[in-house]
Amino acid sequence: MEVSDRPEIAAREFHQHRYEVDSQFHRIAVMPDTELLRFGLITKFNYLRLRYSGNPRLPILRTHLIAARAEWNRRHSELPLVDSF
C-alpha cells in the first residue's frame, strides 16, 4: 500500500508541510539582511543541486527559495542584488 493511498497519512503530511512553510516564512521575515542573503544563497545551491534527483524535500526548498527572494525584494527592491539568489 502506498502512503498516498492512506488519506490520514497524506493529510498529516500536508499539515506538517504547511507548518514547516509557515514557520519558515516567519523566520525569513525576521532574519537580518546578512543572514537572509546567506540563507537564500545556500537554499538556491541546494535546490539546484537536488533539482533533478527527485528528492522529496525539493518542493519545500523551492518554497523557501521563493520566500527568501520575495523578502529580499521587499526589503531591497532598489538594489541590483534582486536576482542574486
C-alpha positions, -999 to 999 in steps of 0.1 A, spaced: 0 0 0 14 34 -10 15 62 15 -7 83 -8 -34 56 -7 -39 63 30 -57 97 34 -50 101 71 -12 99 64 -15 122 34 -34 147 55 -9 146 83 20 151 59 2 180 43 -3 197 77 33 191 87 45 206 54 22 236 59 35 241 94 71 239 82 64 265 55 46 289 78 73 287 104 100 292 78 82 323 64 82 338 99 119 330 104 127 346 70 107 377 79 128 384 110 162 375 96 189 402 94 199 410 59 232 392 61 215 360 73 188 363 47 213 366 19 233 336 32 201 316 36 190 325 1 223 315 -15 225 282 4 189 274 -5 195 282 -41 226 260 -44 208 231 -26 178 235 -48 200 235 -80 220 205 -67 189 184 -60 167 197 -88 168 165 -109 172 140 -81 135 136 -73 143 144 -37 110 146 -17 122 178 1 126 197 -32 91 214 -31 100 227 4 134 240 -8 116 257 -37 91 273 -14 119 286 9 138 300 -21 107 318 -34 101 332 1 137 344 6 136 361 -28 103 378 -20 116 390 13 148 403 -2 129 421 -29 105 436 -4 134 450 17 158 460 -12 138 465 -44 162 492 -55 194 471 -52 209 453 -81 211 421 -60 174 413 -68 183 381 -87 214 371 -68 197 341 -53 
